[in-house]
Amino acid sequence: METTEEVFAAFAAAEEPLKSGQVAEILGADKKEVDTAIKALKAEGKLVSPKRCFYEPAE
C-alpha cells in the first residue's frame, strides 16, 4: 500500500481529528513522509483541517 493510502486509512479509522505526528506514530512511518501525504490528500480534497494542525477525512 502506498504511503498516501496508509495515511488516509489511519485518518479514516480514527474517531477524532489527528495530528501528523500521531499518524506517523500509528503507522511507524517518518513524519516528513506523513506530512507529504497529508499535503497531497488535502490538495485532492480528501482531508480537511477542523482546527490548526489537526486533520480528518472530508465528508
Secondary structure, DSSP 8 states (H G I E B T S, - for coil): --HHHHHHHHHHH-SS-B-HHHHHHHHT--HHHHHHHHHHHHHHTSEEEEETTEEEE--
